[in-house]
Amino acid sequence: MSAHTSPTSGPKRVRVHHLAEAKARGEKIAVLTAYDAVTATIFDAAGTDMLLVGDSIGNVMHGHASTIPVTVDEMIPAARAVARAAQRAFVVVDLPFGSYEAGPQQALETAVRVFKETGADGVKLEGGARSAAQIRALTDAGIPVVAHLGYTPQSENLLGGPRVQGRGDDAVERLAADAQAVEDAGAVAVVLEMVPTDVAARITEIVHIPTIGIGAGPHCDGQVLVWTDMAGMTSWSPRFARRYAELGSVLQRAAEDYVAEVKDSSFPDAEHSFEK
């Protein structure tokens, strides 16, 4: 299930056990965010193994400064669109801030609603040992859970903004303990965000579930990027994100050409008009 594997050579539909098997075989897992059916269709056809309907929709698509304002009601339509479009990829939906922190019952109610109303394959929530009870409750209910450790954007105010996590012996041990806690609670994978390369490598070795890195070096079992960063849609992208295209400038030029042709009346022409 690596980035260079043909979509037709892997499973027809990626399931939880395929993720575990990929880790066992040393095959990398490719993950991208998606927030609508159009991009989900494109990324699914490209062979992406997992599509993450991230609460990053808040700052990427809705104009917020962070993910904090995002609600479950906003996540559900986006997740439903992605799940409908995906033919192969495993679709995971973020549980937004305030929808699971109160405890297992709140987490279960939120996840069941998301699961039933979207058709997604799993949910993701942030936190290590502090979220273990929630992960266990969801797992016991039959809902696959992806955990999220390291820099957790929903806790950005507590963490002092986007900062590398897991530096120093104590921090490394806490991160390793959190990784073990979410695995023990039943998580099927864990995202490691903004974690030193050697620390992410160690965690990848000690847990039996796939690690998905974002700013965590090359030794994780997979990688995830926000698609707008990957595609170069904006003028800025984080240090850990490689820009595989510059689609933002391409789209702007296309829009400029359209505006110019509307203004000078060269569009629509006969080819794009109807006769009696």
N, C-alpha and C positions, 0 to 999 in steps of 0.2 A: 504493500500500500504506500510505497514511496512516491515522491513527487514525479519520478520518471517512469512510474508504472502506468501502463495503459488502463483506462477505466474499465475496459472490457476484460482485462486479465484478472481482476480481483473479484470479490464477491458482488453479486447482483445488488445486494443491499447490505450496508455495513451495520453490523450488530455489535453488542457489547463483547461477545466472545471473539469477534474479529480483531477488536482493539487489543485484547489480551494476547491473542495469537501473534499479532504484529510485534508486540514487545518481546515475546519469547523468541521470535525469529530474527530480531534485530532490524526489522523493517520500520522505517520512519513513518509517522502519521502526520499528514498534512491537514491543517485546520485554517479556515478563514472565517471571518465574520460575514454575515449577510443579514439584511434587514427587509428584503422585499423579494418578490418572485423573480424579477428580471435578473438580478445579480445571483440569486440562488441557482437559477437554471444554468447560468454561465459557469459558475464555480463547480457545480455538480458535474457538468459535462467535462470539465477540465480534469476530473479525477480527484477532487478534494475529498478526503475521507470523512471529515466532520465539518458541519456548518454550525457556527455559534451565533445565535441571535443574542448579541451582547447588549447589556444595558449601556454600553458605549453608544448606542443609538441616541442617547441624550445629548452628548456633546458632538457626535459626528453628524447626526441628521436633524436633531431638533433645536440646535443652537444653544444648548445649555453650556455652562462653564464646567460642569462635572456630571457624573452619573447620578448624583444624589436625588435630583428631582424626579427621576423616572418612576413611573407607576406600573403596577401590574396591568392596568387597563391599556397602557401604551404598549406594553410588551406583547400582549396577546395577538392583536391584529398582525403585527410584524412576524411573529413566530408562526402564525397560521399560514401566512403567505409563503414563508420559506419552506415549511413542512409540505405544503401542497406541491411546491415546485421541485423539491429534491426527490430524485428517483433512486439514488444510490447512497448519498452521504448520510451519516448519523447526525441528526439534528438535535442540538442542545440549546436550551433557553436559560438565560440568566434570571434568577429570582432577584428583583431589584431591592434596594435598600428599604428597610422597614417592613418587608413582607415575610420575614422568617426569623428575625433576631429574638423575638419574644419567647420563643421556645418551640419544641417539637410539634405542638398542636397547630400553632400558627403556620409553621413551615409546611406541615402536611396539608392543611386547608389550601394554602396558596399553590402548592405543587400539584395537588389533585385538580384544582381548577385549570391551571395552565396545561396540564397533561390532557385533560378531557376536551378543552376548547381549542387546542392548537394542533393536535396530532403529532407533537414532537416526540423524540425518542428518549429524552432525558432532560434534566435541569442542572444548573450550576449555581453553587452558592459559595460565598467567601468565608474564610476562617478555618482554623485548625481544630485543636481540641475543644475550643469553645463552641464549635458548630457540630461536634461529633454526635450529640443527641439528635439533632435535626436530621443529619445524614442517616443515622440508624432508623429513625422513624420513616423516612421516605423509602429507604431500601426495603424495610419490612413490608411496606405497602406496594412494593413492586415497581418503584420508580427509580431508574438509574440516576445516580448523582455524580457529577464531576465537581471536585473540590477546587479551591483556589487559594494558594499560599504565596508568601513573599509580599510584594507590594499589592495591596488590595484596595482598589480605587474607592470602594464604598467607605473605607476608613481613612481617606486621605487627610482629613482634618486632624485626626489623631496621630498619623504618621508624619505629618509635616509636609505633605505634598508628595509628588512622585520621587521617591528615593530608593536606592538599592537597599534591599533587606538581606539579612544573613551575614553581615560582616561582624567579626569578633567571635570568639569561641562560644560565649553564652548564646549569642543570637543563632549560631549554627546549630547548637544543640536543641534550642527551642524549635527551630524550623524542622529539624529532623524528627523531633517528637511529634510535632503537628502532622507531619506527613504520615507517620506511623499511625497516629490517632484517626485520621480520615480513612486510611486503608482499613484499619480494624473496624471502623464504623460501617464499612461497606461501599465506600466510594469506588467507582469503576475507573476513574482517572483523576489526575490532579494537575492543575495549571500552576506553573512556577513562574512568577512575574518579577523581573528586575532582581534576580538572584545571581551572585557571583558564579562564574562557570564551574569552578571546582566544587562549590557547595551543591549546585544543581546536579553535577555528576554523581556526587556521593548519595544524594537522595534518590536519584534514579537507580542506583545500585541496591539500596537497602529496601525499597518498596517493590512490591510485586505487581502494582498497577502502573499503567503508562503515565509518564510525566510529559506534559505538554508545555514547552518553554515559550516565553515571550520576553526577550531580553535576559535569557538565562543560559546562553551559550549553546554549543552544538551537541552536547552529550545527552540531552533529553531525548525521550522516545519519540517526540514529535515537536512540531512548531506551530504557533498560531500568530497571525497578524490581523490587525484591523484592515479591512480591504481597501479603504481609502488611503491608508499609508502605503500599502503594497502597490497600489496602482498610481500613486503620485497625483492624487486628486487635489491636494492643497499645497500651498507654498512651503509648509513646514511639516516635518515628520520626525518622530522620536529617533534617537541615535540607533536604537536596536532594530529599526525597520529599514529593510532594503527597498528602494523604489524600483520596481520592475518595469515601470512605464511612467509616462508623464501625461496621463489621461486628462488631468485638469486643464492643461494648456491646449490639448487637442480639442476638448469640448468647448473651451472658450472661443477658439478660432472658428469652430463650426457655428457657434451661436453668432459670432461677429459677421460671418459670411451671410447667414440667414437674415440678420437685421439689415445688412447693407442691401441685399436683394429685395427685401420688402420695401425699404425706403426708396429705391430707385425703380420700383415696379417691374423688375426683371423676374420676380417670382410672385405668383405662379405663371408659368409660360404655357404654351399650348399642350406640351407633353403632360403637364400636371393639371389640366383642366378638362372639362367634359363638354361635348357638343350635343345638340339635339338628336 
